[in-house]
Amino acid sequence: MRLRELSDVTGMPIASIKYYLREGIVPAGRLVTATRAHYHEGHVRRIRTIQTLRNVNGLSVEQIRVIVGLVDRGASRVEIMKALQREVQALGEPVPGRTEAGNAVVRMRGWPDVPTAARGALDDHLEEMARLGVPVPEKALDVYSRAVDLIAHVDVGDAAAAEDLDTLVTKAAAGMHMHSQLVLRLLALAQASRSIALYGPAPGPHNAQGPASAVPAGGN
């Protein structure tokens, strides 16, 4: 396909495609003349990757360059997933576990006991909760970690099924944001529903007593 067709298929303006071509983030097309090139489905997938990282995850051009650089070098899928977590979720550098609560979660779920950025972020959060006087009981950690392990199994499995690395990045990056937001929305609905079941619905226009004018004239 020509550049105009690539733009039409992806919805990315020609000027933007040319910019990413100059930056080396989108690979060059196959030259057919000195001024014209042909593009293929791989270019479509790369632009989809850029659009997801930019528009869904809000990454900068330099952050996108890091991710697609790994793809172009044929990095392992686990290396790409680790880089995505670092860039998309801003988790920092891999560190070993340092809190007993975090170590307990790893033991309970049988997760690999290795330094990761996610492990460090969990420890940071657990320490902050303890500092605020709301430490998490082990029973609650068990319930929460079991639930998210099931979610992660679905998310990672979906990304792992991708046939190529660009599709892996697109699925995983979208999942890290959109699926996480879905979980938060579902949790909010579950908490609201449990509260209503326990305390009853809050007073509101849908269940409040109607105004006095609604009483028939002459009524007692």
C-alpha positions in Angstrom: 0.0 0.0 0.0 1.1 3.6 -0.6 1.5 6.2 2.2 -1.9 7.6 1.6 -3.5 4.2 2.0 -1.5 3.5 5.1 -2.9 6.8 6.6 -6.4 5.9 5.6 -6.2 2.4 7.1 -4.7 3.5 10.4 -6.3 6.9 10.8 -2.8 8.5 11.4 -2.2 11.7 9.5 0.5 11.4 6.8 2.6 14.1 8.5 2.6 12.0 11.7 3.6 8.9 9.8 6.4 10.8 8.1 7.6 12.0 11.5 7.8 8.5 13.0 9.5 7.3 9.8 12.2 10.0 10.2 12.6 9.1 13.9 13.0 5.4 13.0 10.1 4.4 15.1 8.2 3.2 12.0 10.4 1.2 9.7 11.0 2.5 6.2 8.9 1.1 3.4 10.1 -0.7 0.3 11.3 1.9 -2.2 9.7 1.6 -5.6 10.9 5.0 -6.9 13.2 7.6 -5.5 10.2 9.3 -3.9 7.7 6.6 -3.4 7.6 3.5 -1.1 5.2 0.7 -0.5 4.1 -0.4 3.0 2.6 -3.6 4.3 0.6 -5.0 7.3 3.7 -4.8 9.5 3.6 -1.0 9.2 -0.1 -1.1 10.1 0.7 -3.1 13.2 3.5 -0.7 14.2 1.3 2.3 13.8 -1.4 0.6 15.9 1.3 0.0 18.6 2.3 3.7 18.5 -1.3 4.9 18.7 -2.0 2.7 21.7 1.2 3.7 23.6 0.6 7.4 22.8 -3.2 7.8 23.1 -4.1 5.1 25.6 -1.0 5.0 27.8 0.2 8.6 27.3 3.8 7.6 26.7 6.3 10.1 25.2 8.0 9.6 21.9 11.2 8.6 23.7 9.4 6.0 25.8 7.8 4.6 22.7 11.2 4.5 21.1 12.4 2.3 24.0 9.6 -0.2 23.6 9.6 -0.5 19.8 13.4 -0.7 19.9 13.1 -3.9 21.9 10.6 -5.2 19.3 12.9 -4.4 16.5 15.8 -6.1 18.2 13.7 -9.2 18.6 13.9 -9.1 22.4 12.2 -11.8 24.5 8.6 -11.5 25.4 9.3 -11.3 29.1 11.9 -8.5 28.5 9.3 -6.6 26.5 6.6 -7.1 29.2 9.0 -5.9 31.9 9.8 -2.8 29.8 6.1 -2.1 29.3 5.5 -2.3 33.0 8.4 0.0 33.7 7.3 2.6 31.1 3.5 2.3 31.3 3.0 1.9 35.0 6.1 3.9 36.1 7.2 1.3 38.5 10.9 2.1 38.7 13.8 -0.4 38.7 13.6 -4.1 39.8 14.3 -4.6 43.5 14.1 -7.6 45.8 11.2 -8.0 48.3 11.7 -6.2 51.5 8.4 -6.4 53.5 7.1 -9.5 55.2 3.6 -8.8 53.8 4.9 -8.7 50.3 6.9 -11.8 50.8 3.8 -13.5 52.2 1.9 -12.7 49.1 4.6 -14.2 46.9 4.6 -17.4 49.0 0.8 -17.7 49.1 0.5 -17.4 45.3 3.6 -19.4 44.4 4.9 -16.5 42.3 8.6 -16.5 41.4 10.6 -14.9 44.2 12.7 -12.6 42.0 13.4 -8.9 42.0 10.9 -6.9 39.9 9.7 -3.4 39.6 6.2 -4.5 40.5 7.6 -6.2 43.7 9.2 -2.9 44.8 6.0 -0.9 44.0 4.0 -3.3 46.1 6.4 -3.0 49.0 6.2 0.8 48.8 2.4 0.7 48.9 2.3 -1.8 51.9 4.8 0.4 53.8 2.7 3.5 53.2 -0.4 1.7 54.3 1.3 0.6 57.5 2.6 4.1 58.1 -1.0 5.4 57.8 -2.1 2.9 60.4 -4.0 0.7 58.0 -1.8 -2.4 57.6 -3.3 -5.2 55.5 -4.1 -8.4 57.3 -2.8 -11.6 55.7 -6.3 -12.9 55.2 -7.1 -9.8 53.1 -3.9 -10.1 51.2 -4.8 -13.7 50.4 -8.2 -12.7 49.0 -6.9 -9.8 47.0 -3.9 -11.6 45.6 -6.0 -14.6 44.6 -8.4 -12.4 42.7 -5.7 -10.4 40.8 -3.8 -13.6 40.0 -6.9 -14.9 38.1 -7.1 -11.5 36.3 -3.4 -11.5 35.5 -3.8 -15.1 34.1 -6.3 -13.9 31.6 -4.4 -10.7 30.7 -1.0 -12.3 30.2 -2.5 -15.2 28.4 -4.3 -12.9 25.9 -1.1 -11.0 25.2 1.0 -14.2 25.0 -1.3 -15.5 22.3 -0.2 -12.6 20.0 1.5 -13.8 16.8 4.0 -11.0 16.6 5.7 -8.6 19.0 3.9 -5.4 17.9 0.6 -7.1 18.6 1.9 -8.3 22.0 2.8 -4.7 22.9 -0.6 -3.3 21.7 -2.6 -5.9 23.6 -0.4 -5.8 26.8 -0.2 -2.0 26.9 -4.0 -1.6 26.4 -4.6 -4.2 29.0 -2.4 -2.6 31.6 -4.5 0.6 31.4 -8.0 -0.4 30.2 -8.2 -3.7 32.0 -6.9 -2.1 35.2 -9.6 0.6 34.9 -12.2 -2.1 34.3 -11.2 -3.9 37.5 -11.5 -0.6 39.5 -14.9 0.1 38.0 -16.1 -3.5 38.8 -14.7 -3.1 42.3 -16.6 0.2 42.8 -19.8 -1.4 41.6 -19.3 -4.5 43.9 -18.6 -2.2 46.9 -21.7 -0.1 46.2 -23.8 -3.2 45.7 -22.6 -4.8 48.9 -23.3 -1.5 50.8 -26.8 -1.3 49.4 -27.5 -4.9 50.4 -26.2 -4.2 53.9 -27.6 -0.8 54.6 -30.3 -0.3 52.1 -30.5 2.3 49.2 -29.6 5.8 50.0 -32.6 8.3 50.1 -33.1 10.0 46.7 -35.6 11.1 44.2 -36.2 7.5 43.1 -37.5 6.4 46.5 -38.3 9.6 48.5 -41.9 10.4 49.4 -43.6 12.5 46.8 -44.5 16.1 47.3 -47.7 17.2 49.2 -49.2 18.4 45.9 -49.4 14.7 44.8 -52.1 14.1 47.5 -55.6 14.2 45.9 -57.6 17.4 46.7 -59.9 17.0 49.7 -58.0 14.0 51.1 -57.5 13.6 54.9 
